C-alpha cells in the first residue's frame, strides 16, 4: 500500500482525528509510568547485632545506595532467625536482609536471593591452657553460645547435639558477639562459638592475638553429611599470623554461606546497585575461599534467585548492565522496570505493521492532512457567503503547498481549493489534479 493510499484510507476511517489526543494520552501515561516505576527514595535493611558481619555489610550497602540518592535505614537485631520472616512479610517494611541458616523449601514465597557473599565458619575458641580435642569433652564446661533465634546458635546446637552436649550436662551462657569476645579473652567462659566470616574484626583479633586456641573439628566431613546445608572448610597453618605461626596446624571447620535476601518485588535498579557493590566487595579470597568464589547463586538453592544479580556475578570484572552504562541511574531504573511493557509495545508494533496497519508516522501524516482538510472545509463554507481575506487566501496557499510538498494528493482537498479559487477569483489556484 502506497503512502497516498494509506492517507486516503485514513481519511475514510478518521483514526487520525484522534491522533493528537492519543499522543497526549501516551505522554501522560509515560509521565505516570516514570513516577510509579522510579527507584524508591528509601529502603530498609535488617541486619544482625552491631559489629557483626551482617551489620557491616548493611552499612556498606547503605553508603553505596546513598550515592544514588536512596536513603537506607539499618535495623539491628540479635534475633537473626527472624530476619527472613520480616523480609517475607509484605507489611513489615523490611526490604532487604541476611540469612546464614537452613531455609525450608517453599516456606517463604515473597523473597528472593541476591546471592551468597561469603562463607561463615563456626569458630570454636578454647580459653588459654584448656586442652581439649573434641566437643565430646565439653561436658561440665561453661560454653559461650549465641542468643536464641540466631543462625549461630542453630549451628552451634546442631554440632553440640551430635557430640551429646546439651544444657543438661554443660552450662550454656548466651552472649552477644562483643560480649562473647570479651568473655573468651578474659576466660570467663571455657569455650566460645562464633559464626562469622574470617575477615570479621572481632574474630580476627582473637585469632591473631593468641589469647584463645582455635579448635579443629576432626570429624567435620561427617558433620556435613548429617546436615546438608553445612560445608567443610579448612584454615591453613599461618593463616592468622605467619610470624607467630597461628594456627600451627590445619584447622578443620564447618561453615554456612551468608546470603543477602530481598523482597521479590524489590526495584531492579536497587538490585543492580547492590549486586555491583557486593561483587566489588566480596570477590577477594578469604581464609577459607578462593578469589572470585563469591558472590554466587550456587550455594542457596532453596530460594529463588534474582536473574539480574546472577548475570552481574557471572559476568567479567567491570561489567555494568547496558542501561546503567548509558543512562542516569534513575532513568535507567525506570526503563529497567518497564522493560517488559516496552517489549510488548514493540512486539505489538511489529505485529500490526506486518498486518498492514498504518505506521504511527502515517497516522501522524494523515492527521496533519485531516486538519488541513477541516480548515479548507471551513474556508469553503465561508467563501460561499463572502470573499476571503488576504490572510485566509495565504492560508489556503500554505495548505496547497503542504499537499504538493508531502506528495499527499487528496482529491477532496483539490476540489475544495478549486471551488474556493473560483469563488474568490484570487491568486490561489490548484497545481495538482
DRENLOLUM-792421 format. One record per residue: x, z, y of N, C-alpha, C, O in turn; residue in one letter. Coordinates in steps of 0.05 Angstrom, whole numbers, plus 5000, padded with zeros to 4 digits. Each point is the difference from the previous one (the first is absolute). Layout:
REM DRENLOLUM-792421
XZYXZYXZYXZYA ...
REM end
This chain:
REM DRENLOLUM-792421
501750004976498350005024501850005025501850165002X 497649655016501649985025499350225019497950134997X 503849925024499450205020497449945014498450185006X 501249565001497549925014497550074983498050105010X 502249834964497750054983499550304997497750094999X 504550075001499750294999498650105025498250174998X 502549725025498850095025497049935000498350165008X 501049594983497249924999498550184981497750075006X 503650004971498750184982499450275012497950124996X 504149985019499750255014497850005021498550195003X 501249585010497949975020497250044987498250105013X 501649814962497450014987499450294991497750095003X 504350054987499450264990500450225020499150234996X 502249705026500350195023501550264993499650215012X 502249784968501650234993501750085024500450245006X 500749555007501950055022498850155024501450105016X 495949904986498850155022500650304999500150145020X 500449954955500550284996503050074999500850234997X 500949565005502850044996501350205019501550184992X 497949815034501150205019499250294992501650185002X 495949854989499150264991501350094975500750244996X 499849574986501450064975502950095007501050194988X 500349675031502750085008500050285012501850154995X 496249915022499850265012499750214978501250225001X 497049734980499550194978502650044984500650234992X 500849565003502550024985502150175015501450164989X 498749795037501950155017499350305000501850164997X 495649905005499250284999500650124972501050234998X 498549614981500650104973503050054996500750204988X 501049635024502950044998500850255014501750154991X 497249905033500650245015499250254984501550194999X 496149804990499050234984501850044976500750224993X 500049554994501750024976502850125007501150164985X 499949765038502650115009499950305005501850154993X 495949945018499750295006499650154974501250214995X 497049694988499350144975502350014980500450194986X 501149585013502149984980502850065010501949964986X 498350145038502650085011501150244984498450164990X 504249875008501250244987499050255014499450005023X 500450224962498950255011502050125020502449954999X 496550205020501650135020501350264989502050095011X 496950014967501150254989499450014970498149894990X 503750244995499750054972500950294994501550125016X 497849994961500950264992501449994973499149854982X 503050305016501650014975500050294990500850185015X 498449874961500250264988502550024984500549854981X 501250345026502650044987500150274986498150165001X 504249904987500350264987501050205020499549975024X 501850244966501050215018502149905019501449804995X 498950335028501949925020502950024988500750204987X 500949605019502749994990500349864973502249944992X 495550024995500149864974500149695003499949905023X 500449974955500449715001497549865011500349815017X 497350274975497649885011499950035030499249825015X 501550414995499950065028502049825016499349895020X 503250104971502049835014499249714999500549855020X 498450064958499249724998497649945019499949795012X 498250404989497749975018500949975029498949845015X 503150324993501049985028501649755005500149905022X 501249994957501349745002497949795006500449835018X 497450174967497849815004498750045028499349815013X 500550444995498850065026501649875022498949885019X 503850144980501749895020499849695001499949895022X 500049994955499949704999497349905010499949805014X 497950334978497449915008499550055030498649865014X 502750354997499850055028501249775017499049945021X 503149934968501249775013498049775003500349835017X 497750174966498049795000497550095015497949865000X 502250375012497750105016497950154983497850035009X 503050054967498150154983500850305000502250064993X 495950115014500550284999499550114972498049944987X 503950225003499850114973499950315001501550135014X 496549974972499850294996501050074972499049904980X 503050285018501050094975498850274993500150195015X 498649824962498750254990501750124977500349874980X 500850365024501650134980498350184982498250135009X 502449864965498550154980501750084977501649854990X 498250405002501450104976498749904975501449974979X 496049975022498649914976500149704997498149865007X 504250044984500449715000498249854979499649765003X 499450394977498249874981497449925013498549824990X 500850305033497549945014500249755018498049895009X 504550024996500349785018498549754991498649875015X 501750064959498749764990497050025002498749805005X 500250444992497150035003499149965029497949885005X 503750215014499449965028500249715008498349905016X 503749964974500349715007497649854987499149805012X 500150274965497849874986497350045013498249844998X 501550395016497550075012499549845026501650035019X 496449804982499649835025499450175025500449905022X 498750354974499350175023502250195009499650165018X 502749844968502050205005501649955025501050195012X 499249564997501649945023502949974994501649945018X 499250094957502849964991500349714991498649914982X 503349945030500349724994502349954980499849824983X 502350345018502449954984500950274989499750215012X 501649784964501050244988502249944980501049784999X 499650424984502249974981499150144973498450185000X 502749724979499650134974502650004985501749835003X 498650384981502250024981499050154976501050214992X 496949684996498850134976498449794985499649775010X 499550294967498449824983497349945014498850185011X 500449574987497449925012498249914977500649814986X 497150325010498249914979499049715005499249945023X 500849904957499249725004497149985008498250114987X 501349745035497349955009498650225015497749975007X 503650254997498750235013499749965030498050085012X 503949795001500049975029499549705006501849844997X 495850105013499249735004500549895028499849765004X 500850425015500149925028502950005011500350005024X 501650004958502850005010501649784986499249894980X 503150065031501949814988502950105005500550155019X 501349754965502850075003501349815020499749764999X 501950365019501749855018502949994989501849915014X 498650194962502649994987501350274995499750185016X 501749834961501750244995502649975015501149785000X 499850435013502349975018502550154992502149955010X 497650234971502450134989499350144974497650024993X 504450084994499550164976500550295006502250075010X 495950114984500350285005500950144974498350034982X 504250055016500850154976499150295002499550105022X 500150034955499450285000502750154999501350014978X 499650105045502450165001499550284990498250135010X 503349954970499850284990502650145006502149954987X 497850225033502450155008500050284989498050145001X 504449944989500450274989501650165021501949905011X 497450354993501650175018502850034989500549964976X 501350105042502850034992500450204977498750214999X 503149714984500850184977497850024978500350164982X 497649685021498050014979500649784979500049765007X 500750324970500949824979497749944980499450174983X 499349605021497749934983500249704994500749845017X 498750094958500349724992497449854997499949764999X 497850394998497549884995497750155014500250245003X 497849625006497650145012498750194980498550185008X 502149794966498850194981501150285005498750194991X 503549845023501250265006499050125026501150215009X 496849675003499050105026498250244997499150125020X 500249964955498350224996501250265012502350054997X 496050095018500950255013501349965027500750205013X 499649554996501449955025497949965023497649964995X 503450055030498449955024500349705006502149905007X 495749964991500049715004498749925026497750065005X 503949815013498949915025498649734995501349804995X 496150205008498549754994498449925025499650175018X 499649594984498449905023497250125000499150104979X 499649885044497250105001498249854981500649774993X 497250364999498049854984499049765016500150005024X 498949814962498949765012502149825014499549865019X 503050154970502149835010501149844976499950094977X 501149675029501249834979502350144987500449974976X 501250175040502350144989499250214980501350044979X 496650105027499150214981498949884974500550114979X 498149675023499049874976502249914981499950054976X 502249835035502349914984501550244989500850004976X 499650215040501450244991498550134977501250074980X 496249965023498450134979500049834974500150114978X 500049635025500049824977502650044984499950024975X 502350005039502650044987500250284987500750034977X 498550175038500250284990498250034975500750144981X 497049745020498150024978501249894974499650114979X 501949675023501349894976502050194988500549994976X 500750185041502050194990498850284994501550194995X 495949835007498750254994500150215021499750244995X 500849685030500250195022497449995016499049785006X 499950455001497550025015499950265015501850174996X 496349875022499950255015499850254984500550225010X 498949764964499850234983502750104992500350244994X 501849595005502650094991502249965021502450054995X 496849875029501949975022498550055026497649985002X 503950105019498850065026500049755017502149905008X 495549994998499849765017499850095029498250165007X 503549745010500050075029499449745016501949845005X 495650125003499349765015501350015028499750195015X 501849604992501549995026499849715012499749814985X 500450185041500249745013502849904997501850134990X 498649625020502749874997502250185013502050064987X 497650015038502050155015500350284988502350114999X 495550024993500250264988501549994974501550194993X 498149604992501349964974503049985004501650124985X 499249725034502949975006501350265007502250074991X 496450085026501150265009500250194977501950164998X 496149844984499950194978502349944980501250194990X 499349565003502149944981502750045012501950084985X 498449885041502650055013500650295001502350084998X 495650095006500550295002499850144972500750234998X 498449624982499950114973497550174995500050164981X 497949815036497650164995498249884979498250124990X 502449635002498849884975502349914983502249945009X 497350064965502149914981500149704997502249894996X 495549985005499949714997498149895022498050125006X 502849655005498349875020499549724993501849854991X 495750065012499249724993499349855025498450095017X 502949684987499549835023499349724990501649884986X 496150025022499449714994500349865027498249985016X 504249914988500749885025502049774995501450004979X 498749805038502049784997502850115004500450215012X 501649654979502750105000501150015029502050155005X 496849715014501050015027498650215017500550015024X 497850154964498750215015502250205010501750094984X 498349985041502150165012500250284988502150114996X 495650004998499950274988501350014973501650174994X 497649644989501049994973503049925000501650114985X 499149705032502849915002501850235009502350024990X 496750155028501650225010500750194978502250104998X 495849964985500550184978502049884980501850144991X 497949605003501849884981502849985010501950044985X 498549905041502649965011501450275005502550014999X 496050205006501250265006501050154975501950165002X 496949774976500850144975499050284997500950154983X 497149935034498950274998498250044976499350224992X 499949554995498450014976500949784981501249815009X 498150224966500949814980497649824992497950104993X 502649645007497949814992499949984970502049944987X 495750115002499750004971499549724989498549855012X 502650094965499649744987498050044978500150194984X 497949635014498050004979501049834977499849765000X 501350374980501149854977498049844984500749814986X 496850265017497949864985498249845019497649984996X 503549925026498549855020498549764988497749955007X 503649914974498849774988497550074984498049865000X 502250374986497750094984497750095019497649964993X 503050155030498050095019498349765010497650015001X 503849785006498549775012498449864979498149855006X 502550194968498449894979497350154998498049894991X 502150365018497550164999498249945024497650004998X 503749945025498549945024500949725010502149975012X 496249844984500649725007500549945029501249805006X 497950385012500349945029502850105010500749955023X 500850194960502650105008502249804992499649834983X 502850205030502249824995502650164995500350215011X 501449684972502650134994502049915020500449765004X 500950435010502049945021502650144994500150204985X 502049705026502750124996501550015027500149805015X 500950444991501850035024502850014989500750174984X 501049655025502749974990501850225011499550115021X 502749964965501950205009501149925028500649775005X 499650435012501149965027498049885020500749945022X 496850024970498049875017499550175025499649885022X 500450384976499550175023502650025017499849985025X 502450064962502650035014502349924982500550144980X 500849655027502349924984502350195003501550064981X 498850055044502250195005499850254983501950104990X 495650005008499550244985499249954971499650184984X 500249565010499149914973497450134992499750124979X 498349835039497350114995498049774997499849835018X 498850174960500350174976502449914984501049785002X 499950404980502449944985499449834975501849874989X 495750135003499249854976497449845007498750075019X 500749724965497549865005497650194997499850164982X 498349815037497650175000497649824991499349815013X 499550274964497749864990497550125013499650254999X 498649595012497750105014497649834993500249794988X 497550325020497549834999499049985029500650175017X 498049614988499049965027497549845001499049904979X 499950075045497549855003500249845026501150105020X 497849654981500249855025498250125022497850094994X 503249905030498350075024498949745011501449815005X 495950194999498649765007498450045026498850215004X 501249595013498350005024497349884993499949794988X 498050355020497349894994498549985026500750125020X 497249724980498349965024497249934992499549924978X 498750125041497249914995500049704995501749855011X 496550054972500149724993499149815022500549764998X 498350355024499349845022501850025024499349935022X 503150184973501950035022500849735011500149804985X 500350185041500549745014502649884989502050134998X 497949604997502449874989502450025019502349994991X 497350035035502250025019501550274996502450015002X 496050204993501250264995501649994973502250114999X 496649764981501449974974502649865004502150084989X 497949705026502449845004502250165014502350004991X 497050155030502050165014501150234982502450055000X 495850074984500950214982501949894979502050114994X 497249664994501649884978502849925011502050054986X 498149835037502649925012501750255005502450004996X 496350215014501550255005501150134974502350084999X 496049934981500850124974502249834987501950114988X 497949635014502149834988502750055013502050014987X 497950015040502550055014501250284994502450034997X 495850175000500950274997500850084971501750174996X 497249694984500450104972501349804981499850034976X 501449765035501549814983502650114990501149914980X 500050285034502750104994500050154973497950104991X 504449914996500250154975499850305004500650105022X 498650054958500050295001501650104976501349844986X 498850425010501550114978498949924973501450014980X 496149905019498849934974498949724999498949924980X 501349925042499049735000502049815013501750085016X 498149664976501849805011498849875025497750035006X 504049835009499249875024497849794994500249854981X 497750155036497849814997498050074979498149854996X 502250384991498050084979497450085013497949984988X 502250115037497650085015500049865027502149925010X 495550045002497350074990499249804978501149784998X 497050314986499149834978497150064993499050225005X 499749594983497250044990500050034970497950014988X 504550005000500249984970499650274987499850014975X 500250215040500050274987497350135001499450174982X 498949775037497450135002497949784993499049865018X 500350134957498249794990497150104997498349844992X 501250415014497250104997498449985026497750095001X 503549795020498649945025500349715006502049874992X 496150025022500249725010502349985020500550195015X 500949594984502349965018499249825023498449824997X 502750245027499549825023501749764997502550024998X 496349745002501549754995501849935023502249894995X 497050185030501849945023502550164998502249905005X 497650364989502350174998501849914977502450005003X 496449934975501649914977501649755006502349974992X 496449845023501449765007502550065018502149874997X 497550325021502350085017502250124984502449945004X 497050234977502150134983501549804983502450034995X 496149774995501349814982501549775014501549854988X 498150145039501449795016502750115008500650234998X 501149585011502750075008500250195024498150045014X 504350064990500550185023499549845026500849775002X 497950355017499449875025497449845000499249895021X 499450104956497549854999497950145017499650244999X 499049605018497750095015497849804996500649765003X 497050324991497849804997499849825024500450095023X 498949664972500049795021498450085025501049965022X 496650144974498350075023501450195019499849985024X 501650224964501350215015502649905012501150145018X 500049644973502349885012499249845025501550005020X 496249874978499249825022498650145022500549955024X 497750234969498250125019500650295006501450134985X 497649965038500050285006498650164978498249904986X 502650355010499050174978496950015000498849984978X 500050055045497150035001498649734995498050004986X 503149785024498849744995500349934970498149914987X 504350145002500549954972498150174983499049914979X 500550345029498350174985497149904999498750014979X 500349885044497349895000499949764982498149974984X 503849855018500049754984500350074970498749874983X 502950335011500350094973497450114988499349954977X 499250205040497550124990497949794996498450034981X 501549775036497949794997500949754986498849795001X 503550244985501149774986498049874980499949764998X 498650414988498149904981497849845014499249784990X 499950325033497949865015501149735010498649804999X 503850205011501249765010500349794978499649765004X 501150344972500349824977497349874993499849774993X 498150405009497349904994499149795020498949794993X 501750265033499349815021501449744996498949785003X 503750234991501649764995498949844976499849765001X 499550394978499049864976497349875006499549784991X 498850365025497449885008500449755017498649804996X 503450215022500549775017500949754983499049785004X 502850274976500949794983497749884984499749764996X 498650424993497749924984498149835016499249784991X 499950315033498149855016501249745010498549805003X 504150205002501249755008499949794978499549775004X 501150334972499949834976497249894995499749784991X 498250385016497349924996499049815023497749914999X 504050045020499349815021498850125025499049865017X 501050414985498950125024501949965023502449974996X 496550015029501749965023502050235004499450234994X 502949705015502050205006499350155025498449905016X 502850344989499550145025500649835024498650025021X 503549824977500749835023497749805006499349965023X 499649924956497949805005497450145009498549885015X 501150374976497750155010500450055030498149975016X 504350114991500650055029499749745016499050005022X 502049784966499949745013497049925004499249915021X 499250134958497249945002498650185020498149925013X 502850334988498850195020500549915028498250015017X 504249894988500649895027498249765006499049985022X 500849844958498349775004497150085006498649895017X 500550314968497250105004499550115028498049945012X 504050214997499750115027500049785022498550015019X 503149784976499949775019497449854998498949925021X 500050064955497549864997497750165013498249895013X 501950384984498050175013500149965030497949995014X 504650004997500349965029498949735008498749975021X 501849824963499049735006497050005000498749875017X 500150274964497150004998498750135025498049915010X 503350305000499050135024500349815024498249995017X 504149884985500449815022498149764998499149895020X 500450034955498249774996497150075010498749845013X 500450414980497450085010499950015030498149935013X 504150174998500250025030500049735013498849965021X 502649854966500249735011497449855000499649815015X 498450284968497449874999498450075026498249865007X 502650365006498550095023501349945027498649955019X 504150054981501449945025502849914994501050024977X 500349895043502849904997501850254996499650215012X 502549744972501950224995502050015022500649815014X 500650434989502050055021502749884990500449934977X 501450065042502749904994501450174978501249904982X 498550365021501250194980498849964973501450014979X 496049945020498749964974500849734987500349984976X 500149825042501149744989502850034990500849884980X 500850295033502750054991500050144973501649954982X 496550235015499750144974499449814978501050034977X 497349775029499349804980502549844992500449944977X 501349995043502449854995501950164982501349894982X 498850375023501750174983499050014971501649994981X 495850035016498850004973500549744986500749994977X 499049795038500649734989502949984992500649894978X 501250225039502849994993500650164975501749934984X 496950305013500450164976499449844974501650004982X 496149865018499449854976501949774996500649934977X 500449955044501949784998502750104989501149894981X 499950335031502650104992500050134972502049984986X 495850145007499950134974499249814977499950074977X 499549685032499149804980497650104985499649944977X 498850235036497650114987497549855009498350125014X 501449634979497849845008497350124993499650084977X 498649945042497350114996498049815012500049965024X 498349934959498049815010498250135020499249875020X 500150384975498250145018501350035028498749965020X 503950124980501450045025500249735015499649995025X 500949804961500349735012497349925013500049905023X 497850154963497449925011499350175024498949895020X 501750374979499450175023501549925025498949995022X 503749964974501749925023499049745011499949965025X 499449854958499049745009497450035016499749885021X 498550294969497550045014500450135027498849925020X 503050284981500550145025501349805020499350015024X 502549824967501349815017498049805012500149945024X 498149974960497949825009498250135021499349875021X 500150384975498250145018501450045027498849985021X 503850094978501450075024501649785013500750015023X 499749774961501549775009502650095013500949885020X 500450334968502550105011502449884986499749804985X 502750315021502449884990500550054970501849894988X 496550295001500550074972498749794982497749935003X 503849984978498949804980501350054974502350084998X 496349884981501150054973502249794994499849775005X 502350344982502249834992500149964969501849874990X 496250244997499949964971497149954992498250095013X 501549774966497349924991499650114972497949964988X 
REM end
